[in-house]
Amino acid sequence: MRVTGLLTFLLLQATAPAQTRSVAVAVTDEKGAPVRGLTREEVVVLENGVARDLVRIDPDDRPLTLAVLLDTSQAMGSSYRLHVVEAVTRFLTRAPEGARFAVWTTGDRPTRVVDYTDDAAAVAKALRRVAPQGGNTVLDALVEASRDLGKQEGRRTAVLVVTGLGVEFSNRDKHRVVDEAAGNADVFHAVQVEEGEARFEDRQRYEFALAGLARRTGGLHESLLSSMGVDAALTKVAADLASRYRLSYASLPEVTKAKVEVRVARPGVRVRVARGEDR
């Protein structure tokens, strides 16, 4: 009887209907350039260590809507004017074709200074008029900007943060920020400049929120010693936005917690997978 029961169980497992699940990945070469033209034969999907059948793989070429959050607090003042404005302007000119972007400043309070547009020159003009002031409110801005971004339909969405480590004046708790923002955009990227002094508790808040959102969504979290590196970091982000794929694979209904790994049969290829909520 025990043998019969085991055989029945195995047969049921073998015939259990598959459930298609999707995952977003970024695929770049060792220099950070986008990898184009991936085929099903080159990709292996592992779910909790078990190889799954790949149903389809598609470049994520949906039109992009992007929210850019810039630290314009007093502590970031000189870096903002010397390096950040020009670097962000160049980044926007490299955005995927058809991209639209809104720009928020986070000094003193979250403020949307440019509504959704495709005009990088208009953004540069608006940013040059901004006078850095007050403390940083980037954590509150993450929630407000991503919530606004979440209203976009039929487009892929991304959030980019460029921030220093000055005093953080946001009202929201770091856990609340991650929980509220995570579902509002497909991917979060952050460039964090380590200039100046930061209180230990503020540093923890920045690290938890920015690194946590990037990790959940397969984004980049770049930590820089100087704002002179912002332009190079944003070049990486631009390449990442051009390297995204959507994969669909056959899973099983009983899998409730999935750790997904994606491997690509090309030398030097790097793959980042959206992890979802940390457990």
N, C-alpha and C positions, 0 to 999 in steps of 0.2 A: 504493500500500500504506500509506504514511504517513497519507494522508487517511482511508482505511478504518479504520485503527487508531485514529485520533483520534475518528472518529464512534462507533466501538464503545465507546471509553472514556467519551465523553459520555453515550451511551445507558445504560451501566452506572451512571454517576453519577446519572442522572435516575431510574432505577428502583430504586436502592438502598433497602432497607427502612429506614424511619424507626425511631428508637429514642427512646422517651419518657423524658425526664429531668425532675427536679423541682428547684425552687429556692424558698427561703424569702425573703420580702421584708417590709419594714415600710413602710407607706404613711401619711404624715401630711400635714396642710396646713402652711402657712407659719408657723402659730402652734404647731405640734407636736401638734395634736389629731388623733385617728384619722380616716382617710377610710373611710367605709362604702360598701357597695353597689357596688363595682367590677364592671364587666362585661367580657366578653372583647373587646367592640368598642372599649373604652377603653385597652387594654393592648397594647403592642408588646414582644416579647422579641428582643433581639439577642444572638447567640452569636458571639463573635469578629468582631463587626461585621456579621454576616449575620442578616437577619430570619428568624425561625423561626415556624412555625405554633403558636399557643397552643392546647393541647388542652383545658385547663380551668383555672379560677381559683376557689379556695375560701378563705373566711375560716378562719384557723386557730383554730377554737373548741374544740379539744380541751381537756379540763380541764388546768389548769396546776399543775405542781409546781415550787416555787422554793426554791433554797438562798440564804440571805442571809448574807454574810460581813462582819463588822464588826471594824474595827481597835480593839481594846481595850488597846493597848500604853500604857505610861506616857506616851509623848510625845503621845498623843491624849486624855489623861485629861479635861481641862477641856472640850474640844470635844465629847467623847463625851457627857458629862452635860448640857451646856448645849443642844446642838443635835441630835446624832445620834439619840438614843433617841426623842425625840418625832417627829422627821422620819420615821424608819423605821416607827414605829407608825402614823402617818397614811398612809404609803405602803401598808402592808399592808391597811388598811381600804379602799383604792381598788383592790386587786387584783381581777382578773376573777372573776366569780361561780364558785364551786366550787374556787377555788385553795387549795392546801395549801402550807405553807412550813415549812422547818427553818431554824434560826438558829445560826450558828457565830460564836464569838469567836476572835480571832487574837493576843491579847496573851499572850506567854510561850510558848504552844503552841496548835495548833488544837483547839478544844473545841466540840462540839455541845451548846449549852445548852438548845435547845428542839427536840424531835423534831417530825416532820411533824404539823401541826395547821392548823386554819382560825381559830383563836382569837387575834386580834391583841391583845386585852387580856391574855391569858396571856403573850404574848411581851413586852409592855411591862413586866409585873411581873417577869419573869425578867431582863430587861436592866437594870432598875434595881438589881438585886441584884449585878450584876457590878462588881468593883473593877478598873479599868484597872491593868495591871502589865506589867513586862518589856518586851522588844523585840517587834517585829511578826513574825508568821510567816504572812502572808497568802498567800505563794506556795505553801507546803506545804498550807495550808488549801484553796487552789484545787483541788489534786489530790485531796485526801481528800474534800472535800465534793462535787465533781463526780463522783467515782467512786461515792460513795454515791447520788447523784442518778441516775446511769446505770442503777441497778437498777430504777427505776420503769418500768412498762410501760403502754402504751396512753394515755399522757398526754404533753403537751408539757412541756419542761423548760427552766428558765432559772436562771442564776446571777447574783446581784447582789453586787458588792463595794463597800463604803464604807470608804475607807482614807486615812490620812495618809501622810506621807513620812518617818517615823522610821526608825531603824536596823532593817534587815531581817535576821532571824536564821534564815530558812528554810534547810534543808539542800539543797534541790533547785536545780539550775542552771536559769536562766530559760528556756533552750531546751527542757529536759526538761519544765518546767511546762506550757508551751504544747502540746507534743506529747502529753502524757499527759491533759491536761484537755480539749482541744478536742473530742474525739469523744464526750464524756459528757453534753453538754447541747446543746439546740437553739440557745441564744443566751446570750451573756455580756454583762453590762452592768457598768460600773465608774464610780464617783464618787470622784475622787482630789482630796483637799484639800491644797493647797500650803502649809499652815501649817508654821512651824518650819523648822529647817535639816535638810538631807539630804545625805549623802555622795553624790558624783557616781556612784559605782558602784551605790549603792542606787537612786538616781533612775533610772538606766538599767534596772535590773532591773524596777522597777515599770512603767516606760513600755513596755518590750518585752513583758512578760507581759499587762498589762491592756489596752493598746491593741491588741496582736496578737490576743488572743482576741476582743475586740469586733469587730475588722475581719474576721476569718475568718467570724464568725457573723452579721454584719450588726447587731451590737449598738451601744450607745452607750458612749462613753468621755468622760465629763465631767470637765474639770480646773477646780477652783475655787480662788480666792485665799483664801477664808475658809469655815469650816464653817457660817457663817450662810446660805450658798447651798445647803446639802444638801437642804433641803425642796423648793426649786424644781427642783433636778436630779432628785429622785426623782419629782416630778410628770411630768417628761418621760419617765422610765422607765415609769411607770404607763401613760401614753398609748401608748408604744411597744408594750407588751405587749398592748394592746387593738387594735393596728393591723396585726396580722400576717396575711399571706396565704400560701398555698401555691400555686405555679404549676407546671403541667406543660406541657412543650412538646416538639415533635418535633425531635429532633436526628439526627445520622448516626453510625453505629457507628465510623467512622474518626476522629471527634473525640475526642481523648484529653485535651487541655487546653482548657478552655473558660473564657473570660472573658465573663460574662453581664451584660448591661445591660437594665434594665426601664424603659420609658417609659410614662407615664400621660397621657392626653389630658384633663387637667383643669388649669386655671390654679392656680399656686402650690403644686402637689403636690410633695412630696419623697419619694423612694424610696431605701431602703437595701437592698442585696442582699448576702446572705452570699457572701463571696469565696472561701471555702475556703482551702486551704493556699497561702501566698505562695510564688511560684516565682522 
